[in-house]
Amino acid sequence: MFSTSSQRAFVLVSSGLVAVAAAALAALPPEGLVERVGAHLGPDPVLAGSALLPPPGAGRPAPLPRPGQVSACVQSAPAEVSAIPDETAPGGERELWVRRPVGPDSADLPVLYLLHGAGTDHRGAVDGDARAALDREMCRTGVEFVVAVPERTDGAPAVLTRAVVRAVEGAHARPSALRAVGGAGDAVPAAAASPDVAQAVLWDPADGEVAESAATRLLLVGGDTGPLADALSARGMTVATRDPGADHAAGTAAAPWGRALPDTVDFLVSGWALTP
């Protein structure tokens, strides 16, 4: 499940969106905070192949919000765990946990990819209390989204690879504006820096720095976010802050989002719904 440590800091970064739960960021020096991306997306860093992008001239689909009228309001989507071919994984195979809203898939259905660090593992990343909390938020906002969690290997952080994106999106490739990447580790800031991968990234900034071009609007959630907000504002980014209060009780499956989850989902949905 999601990490329950009250000291974890999470960031949602995008070219137009950012949300951060940053309780421990006050101690971080602003110097160089947005200068470097620590790593690439594994051996296959750029998700720019034609199979992963919308056809030329196809436009950019966007979800139509229907508050209280989506399947999550009445039925919790089942989770699927499958093994997919992936040359970046030991043995050429990687397990993938996917939870899709009930109903047909489409290119205007957003996807949240969770890399290890946002949850305990790929099988239990969004389940129990967290699953119910996400269902409530999808019902409230009227925008559903796929949640996909690739297996990590050999204790290393999970990475987002072409194979994972193909397996999740199939023939309905999403534009980057409808992809979000969540979690912690070096793979996530690399995704934030690549506009071909995803628009939004949930990330632990203690593992690296946000690329200067990664975001233009940021929502910082939790803790003393002043120093980080000031540092990012100095880079020309528009920064807002929210402090929902502590909500990291041990054993709470929805932690560390907790009371920040509604604001986080609102922020994601507002960007997804405005996708041109």
N, C-alpha and C positions, 0 to 999 in steps of 0.2 A: 504494500500500500504506500501512499505518499509518506515521505519522511515526516516524523513527528518532532524533530528537533526544533526548538524555538530559535536556534541560532542560524538556521538555514536561510539563505537569501535567494529569492527567485525573481527573474526578470523576464518580462514579455516585451520583446523588441520587434519593431517592424519599420519598413520604410514610411509607414504612416501611423503605426501603432506601437505602444509599449506599455506593459504593466509590470510592476516590480514589487515583490514582497521583500523588503530590504532591511530587516531588523539589525543586521550586523555590518552594514556598509559604512557607518559613520567613521569607523576606524581606518577605512581604506583611503590612502592618499589620492587626491584627484589627478596628480601628475601621471600622464600616460594612460589614464583610464580608458580612453577611447582610441588609443593609438594602434593596438595590435590585436590581431586574431590569432589565437594560440595554435590552431591546428586546422587541417582540412577535414573533409568528410571521409576519412579513411582513404583507401587506395583509389577511390573513384569519386573525387570531390565535387564535380560539377554536374548537376542534374539538368543538363541542357539538351539532351537528346530529343529528337523529334517525337519519340514515343511518349515523352513525359510532358510535352507542351501542347496547348490547344492548336488545332490546325490553323494555318495562316488565314486571316480574314474571318475567323469564326466568331470574333468578338470575345468579350470577357463576361461569362455568366455570373450571376449573383443570386443568392438565395432570397426568396420573398418571405419576410417575417409573417408568421401566422400565430400570434400569441394564443395559447390555449387550444390550438387546433392541430397540433402535430402528434405523431404516434407516441412520442415519449410521455404525453399526458395520460395515456391509458395503458401503455405496454412498454415494459423495459426490454430493450434490445438484448438478445443473447450475445455471448462472446464466442469467438471462434479462435482456436489455436491450430495452426498448420505449419508444416515444414516446407520452406520454399528453397529452390536452388539459389545459392548466393556464393559466388566465387570468392568473396571477401571473408567468408566464415570458414573456420576449421572444418575440414571434411566437405566443404562446398555446399553446406546446407545450414539454414538458420530458421529457428522457430519464430513465428510471428503471431502475436495476439491482436485480434481485430474485433472491434465492436461497432457494428453498423446499425443505423436507425432502421426500423422496420419499414419495408417498402423498397422500391427499385432504386438502384444507384444512378447518379447523374453527375455531370460535370459541374453543376452548381451546388453540390453538397460539399461543404468544407471538410477538411481533414485535419485533425490534430495528431501529429506524430509525437509520442512520448519516448524519449530516450532514457535509459536507465539513469536514475538520479531523481526523477520525478516520482518514482514508485519503487517498491521493493524488488520486483522483477517483472518480466514481460507477461507472466500468467496472472498476476494479481494487481496489476498497476491501477486499474479502475474497477473496483468491485465493492460489494457491500455498501457501506455508508456513502462512499465516494460515488458509486454508480447511481444511487438514489439521488444524491445531491445534483449530479450532472443532469439526470432526468428532469428534476424540478426546474433547473435553469433553462434547459432546452424548451420545456413546456411554457415557462414564463415568457421567454423571449420570442418563442415561435420560430427559432432557427435551430435545426438539428445538425449534428456533425459527426463524422466518423472519428473514432479514437483507435489508433494503431500503435502497438508497442513491439519493436523488434527485440529479439533476444540479444543480450550482450554475451561476449565470449571471453573465457580465461580471465575473468575479473576486470577486464578492460571496460571503459564506458561503451554503451551501445552507440552505434553510428547509423546514420541515415544513408542508405545506398540506393543505387538505381533499382536493384532487384526488389527492395522493400517497396519503393514507390510504385513500381510496375504491378506488384502483387496486390497492393491496396487499391490502386486507381484503375488498373486494367484499361479498358477501352475508353474510360471516361476521365482522361487526364485533366487535372485541375490547373488553372493558372496559378502562379505563385501567390497571388493575392488571396487565394482561398486555401492555402496551406499554412499551418502553424506547426512549429517544432518546439516541443517542451522537454524540460529536463535540465541536466547539468553535465558538465564535461567539455572537453575541447571541441567535440564535434558540433556543439550547438552554436557557439559564436561564429564558427565557420559558416554555418547555415545562415546566420543573421547577415553575414557580409555578402552573400550571393543572392541577387535578386531572382535568379532562375530557380532557387530552391523553395523559399517560403517567405511570406511577408511578415509573419509574426513568430517570435521565438521566446519561449519561457526558459530562463537560463539562470544559473548561479554565477554571478560575475566574479566570484572569488577565484574561479578557474582561468580567468583570462580577461580580456578587455573587449568592449564593443567597438567594432570598426566605426570610424567616423561617419561613413556613409550609410550605416545600418538603419538609422531611424531619424525621423524628423519630429515626431510627436510621442511623448512618453508619459505613462501613468505610473508613478512610484507608489507602491502600496506597502505600508507597515514600517514601524521603527523610525529611527532618526534618518530620514532620507534627505535632509537638507544639504549636506556636503556633496552627495552624489548629484542631486538636482542642480546645484550650483555648477558643478564641474561639467555636466552635460549641457546645461543652458549656455555655458561659455562656448560650447562648440556649435551654437546656432540651433540647438534642438529646443522645441517647445515642451516644457516639462510641467506636469501636474502631479500632485501628491495626494494620497489617501492613507488614513491610518484606521483600519477597522478594529484595532485592539487585538490583544493576544487571544489566540484560539488554537492552541497547539497541545491540547490535552492528550496524554499518552493513550493509545488505543483508539483514537478517533481516526477512522479511515479517510475522512475528507481532509485531514491536515496535510500540508501546511496551508492550503487555500482557506479552509474554514469560512469565516465571515467575509473574506476577500473574494470568495468565488463569485458571488453575484456581480460585483464590480468588474472582475476579470472577464467573465463571460459577456457582460454588457459591452466592454471595450472591444473584445474580439468581434462580437456580432455587429457592432456599429460600423466596423471596417468592412466586414464581409458583406453586409447589406448595401454598402455604398460602392462596392466594386463595380467599376464601369463596364 
